[in-house]
Amino acid sequence: MKKNKRTDTQKVWLTAALGAAAACGASAYEVPLSFLGTNMPPLEFHGFASQGFLYSSDYNYLANDTKNGSFQFSEVGLNVSMNPFPRTRITVQGFDYDVGNVGQYDPFLDYALVEYTFNDEVGVRAGRIRRPSGIYNHIQDVDLARTYVLLPQGVYDARFRDFTASLDGVDVFGDISLGKAGSLAYETYAGMVSMAGNSGMARYIQNNLPPTPVGQFNSIDSTPVMGGQLWWNTPLNGLRAGASFAYLSNFGYHVNVMQPYGPGAMHCVGNVPIQQYSLEYIWKDWTFQAEYYTYDFTGHFYVPAYGNLSVGANWDNPDAWYFGVSHRFNKLIEAGAYYTQFHIRPKNPIPCSFQNDAALSLRFDIKDWWIFKVEGHYIQGTALLRDNADNSNLGSDRGWFMLAVKTTFSF
């Protein structure tokens, strides 16, 4: 089998990054700017690198060959920040990852923003910014921030970072005191979402087309998005409740599909409203979390070859929720578990329309800069396996198992 030299080189680079992160330890690396003849504050560098392993008993899930065990579960990031003026922060992060046939070691700019805080109530970010949604969306790549190897995939799908993580635009944020009623933290944003032709969303569209040459994916459009998130920090210490909303307008992509009267180009355009509701309670060494997530896609296929003939288009329109709990036993060991359900609406009892997942996780903080996680899943249903064309018998109602292992170095 012929090796891909580009992929091999990038795997070597990832391994080197892992070693460099370990050597640096837990401390950030600072570069003073005094050599430029300025008294500006230093540049501060942080980085992380992760390598995971996925094994599943019955189906290939997330990676391409998890039935035989797969190391196609890697990520590496490097960010730099500085505070050039009072209340001003500039930060940039480059990111690279591989999850099965998504990412594939193709580095990209994760975020690059300027932030200015007027006061506690009002601040502004501009540039490529993180999209706030739920507990984990804006920190999906911060492995230190969670117990689990895999977040509940119906809510935080590891393959859809391009669709959910960032946007190019503006974000207004702040924290408003409510006195004895606690406080409200808010963010509201608007901008554009750009997705690459080999991104998770593009792969999802491509794998739902008929096989080539009957169906062919061409491109995906940049999409306007607007939305916001509100967190109520309640008077009960450690308890907060949140709601987030997003609206993608004129989300579109271009495909070629064999028509009844011959081949033809098709342009699908539609709107995608997204809702997410969150609840989190931190008490002593315990963390309890629950979230609900849903979106709808309604749109049309337009066929230019036939006078822009319009055909109705509809996506899965799913509902997903989970409940999770984690406990920190000591400085070294943390354990967690969650149960999550994903359903394609309208709900149907056939296995390929739902996926239920019970997960149990163990996290070991070996050093401040080095963590190791191992996690087991018992899964029923196959609704989230849709991106792997080699999966067979997706209608089976038999439960199946998955093992996920991950180690992360950071500085």
N, C-alpha and C positions, 0 to 999 in steps of 0.2 A: 504494500500500500504506500503510495507516494505521500511524503510528509509536506505539510504546509509550512514553508520556511518562516513566513511572517508570524504565524501563530506560535511556532517554536520560539522565535525570538522574543515575542511578548511574554511567553511563559517564563523564559529566563529572566526577563526584566521584572516580572512579578515576584519571582523567587528572590532576586536581589533586593527588591523593595522590602520583602518580609525580613530579610536579614538586617537591612539598614534600620528598619523600625525597631527591631529587637535590640540592636546595638545602641540606639539612641536612648532607650529607656523611656521613662514616663514624662520626662521634661520636654517642653517645647524648645525649639531651637530658634534663637534670636540672632538677627543680623543687624548690627548697628549701622546707622547711616552717617556717622560722623566723618567718614572718609570722603563724603561728598561736600564737606564744608558746611553742614547744616546741623541744627540742633533738633531735627525732627526725631520723633520716637522711633525705636527700632522696628524692623519687620519681624513678625512672629510666625514661625512655621509650625504646623501640625500635620501629621500624616497617619495613615493606617493602611494595613493590608490584611486581607482575610483569605483563607483557603478552606473550602468545605468539601464534604463527601456526602453523596446521596445514594441510598440503596432502597429499592422498592420490591415488593414480593411479586406483584401481578402485572403492573403496568409501568411504562416509562412516564415519569412525572417530573416536570420542570426541566430536567436535563434529558439528553437524547437516549441514554442507555442506562437508566438507573436500575433496570432489572439485573444487570451485571455489575452494578456499582459504577458511579461516575464522579470524577473530580471537576466536572464542568460547573463549578460553583465558586467563583472567585471574585474579589473586588479589591481595588486599591485606590486611594485618594490622597491628594496632597493639597493643603490649603495654606494660604498666607494672608495675614491681616495686619492692619496698623490703625492707630488712632492719631491721625495727623493734627487734628484740632479738637478742642473741647467738644464733647457731645457728638463727635463724628467718628465713624468707623468705616473702613474700606476692607473688604474681604473677598477673596477669590478661591475657588476650588476646582481643580481638575479631577476627573473621575474616570475609572476604567473598570469594566466588569464583564463577567461571562456567566450566563445562566442558560445552559443548553444552547439553543440556536439564537439566543438574544444577547446582545452586547458584543460577544466574540472579540474581546480585547481591542475594541475600537474606541480610543480615548476621546472624551468630549469635555466641554466646559460645563460643569455642574451648576455653579452659580458664580456671579461676579457683580457685586453690588456696592453702592454707597448708601450709608445709613446716617441720618441726622435725627437726634432726639431733642425736640423743643423743651419738653417737660415730661412728667410721668403720664400725662393724658394724651400727648400727641407726638408721634414720630413718623418719619418718612423713609422708605427704602426705594431705590430705583436701580434698574439694571436687570440682570438675570437673577431672579429671586426665587426662594422656595415658596411653594404653594401650601398654605396652612390648611390642613384637613385632618381632624381627629387627633388622636394622641400621638401617633407615630409618623404621619406622612412626611413632615418636614425634617425628621431625624431618622429616616429609614436606613441610611448608611452608617449610623452611629451604633455599632454593635455593643458598645459599652453601656448604652442606655436601656437595654432590655435583657430579660432572662432568656428569651427564646432564640433558637436558630432561625426558624421560619415564623414570621408573623402570620396570623390567620389569613390564608391566601384569598379568600373571598372578599376581604376588605383591603388588604395590602398585597396585591399580587406582585411578586418579585420581577415578573416579566414586563410590567407596565410602567416602569420608572419614567419613560419619556412622556407618557400620557398624564401622570399624576404629580411628578416631583417638582418641576420648575416651570417658570414662565418668564418672558421678557416683558417687563412693564414696571408698574408702580404699586407700592403697598403702603397704606396708611395704618398705623397701629397705635395702641395706647392702653393704659390701665386707669379705670375710673373707680374711685372709692365710693362705696355705698354705705359707709359708716358701719353701723351694727349689722347690716345685711351683707357684709363682705365686700367684694369688688367685682368689677367686670373688666375682663381683658378682651380687646377686640382687634381684628385685622380685617381690612377690606382691600381688594386688589383688582387690577384690570391689566390686560396685556395680551400677548400672543403665545400660543403653545406651538413649538416646532418639533416635528417628529421625523427621524431619519427613515430611509427606505428599508433598513434592516432592523428597525426597532421592534419592541414587543408588540405595539399596536399594529404595525405593518405586518408582522408575522401572523398575528391573529386573523387579520383580514385575509391574508394570502391563504392560510390553511382552511378557511371556510369557503374558498372558491372551489369549483370543480378542478380536478387535476389538469395540469398542462398536457396538451395544448388547448383544451376546451376553455380553461380559465387561466388568466394571467394577471398578476398584480403589477401596476405601473408606478404609481406614486401616491403620496399622501399630502394633503394641503396643510399649510400653517393655519391655525384656528384661533379666532378671538375668544378670550375667556374672561369672565368677571365673576367675582364671588367674595366670600368673607367667612370669618369664623368668630364666634362669640363664646367665651368661657366665663361662667359664673363661679367665682371662688367663694364658696358658701361660708357662713359664720362657723360651721363645724370644721375645725382644723383638719386639713388633709382631704376634704371632700370638695370636688369640683364637678360641674356639669357643663357640657359644651354642645354646640350645634354649628355645623358648617354647611355652606351651600356654594355651588358653582354652576355656571351656565356656559357651555361651549356653543357658540352660534356658528352656523354654516360649516360644521365639521364635514370634511369631504375627502374622498379618495377616488383614484382613477384605476379602472381595470378593463381588461378585454375579456369578454365572455361570448362564447358561441351562441348566437341568437337563432331563433327558429328559421330565419331567412338568410342566415350566413353570419360570419363573424362581425363583431362590432365593438367599438369603444363605449364604455359606460362611465358616467360620473355620478357618484353617490354623494348627496348633500343632505345633512340633517342637523337637528339641534339635540344637545345632550344636557339635560338638567341632572345634577348630582346632589344628593343629600346624605349627610352623615351626622349621627347623634352619639355622644360619648358621655360616659360616667366613670369617674376614677376616685378611689378612696385609699389613701395611704395612712395606715395606722401601725405605729411602732415599726416592726420589721416586716409587716405585711402590706401587699399592694393588691387591690381588687379593681378590675377593669371590666367594662362592658361597652360594646359599640354596635351600632346598626348602620348599614350602608346600602344605598340603592341608587340606581340611575335608570333613565329611560332614553331610548334613541328612537326618534321618529323622523323619517325623511323619505327621499325619493331617488331612484335611479333615473338618470336622463341619458337617452340614447341619441346622440347627434345624427347618426346615419339615418334615423327614421323620424326626422323632423322634431328632434328633442322629445321624443316619446317619453312620458313620465310613468314610472312603475313604482308602486309603494315599496318601501324598504323598512324592515324592522329588525332590531337586534334582540339579544337574549333578555334584556330588561330584568336584571336579577335583584334579589334580596339577599343580604348576607348579614349575619350577626355572630357575636362571640361573647363568651364570658370567660375571664381568666383570673387566676390568682397566683401570686408568687410570694415566697418567704425567704428572707435572708437569715441563714442560720448563724453565720459568723463571717469573718473577713474573707474566708476562702470559698465557702459553699453557699449557693443559692439554688432553690428549686422552684419550678413553676409548672402550671398546667392550664390548659384551656380546652373548651369545647366550642366548636364553631359549625354553623350550617350555612350552606350556599344553595339557593334555589333559583331556577330560571322560571320567571312568570309567563303564563299562568302555571301554578304549581302542578306538578305531574309526578306520580309515584315511580315512573320508570327511572332506572339508575343513572342514565346519561343526562337527566335534567336536574340532579341534585348532587351535593357532596357534603357529607358530614365527617368531621375530623375531631378526634380526641387525642390531644398531645400531652406528653409528659417530658419535662426538660430538667437537666442538671447543668449548672454553670459553675466553673471553677476559676477563681481569680488567682492564678498562679503567681503573678506579679502585678503591680499597678499597671504595667504596660502589656501584659500578656494574659489573655483569657482563653479558656477552652470550654466548649459546650457539646453536649450529646443529648439527643432528643429522639423519642419514639412516637410514632403516629399510628393510630388504628383508624382507617378510613372506610366509609361506605359511600357508594355512588361514584360517578366518574365525570361529573359536569365540568370540572376544571382541567381535564386532560385533553381538551379539544385541540391544543396546538401541536400534538404529536401524531403525525399521520400514520406511524407504524403501530400504534396501539390497536388492538383487536378486541372483540367481545366487550365493547363499552357498555353493552346492555346487561352485563352480568350483575346480579345483586349480591355477589359474594364480597364480604369485607376483605380488606387487604392492609398490608403493613408498610411503613416507611421508616427508615433510619436516616437521621441527619446529624452530621458531625461538623463542627466548625472551630477553627482557631483564629484569633485576631491579635495582631501586634499593633501598637499605636504609640505615638509620641506627641 
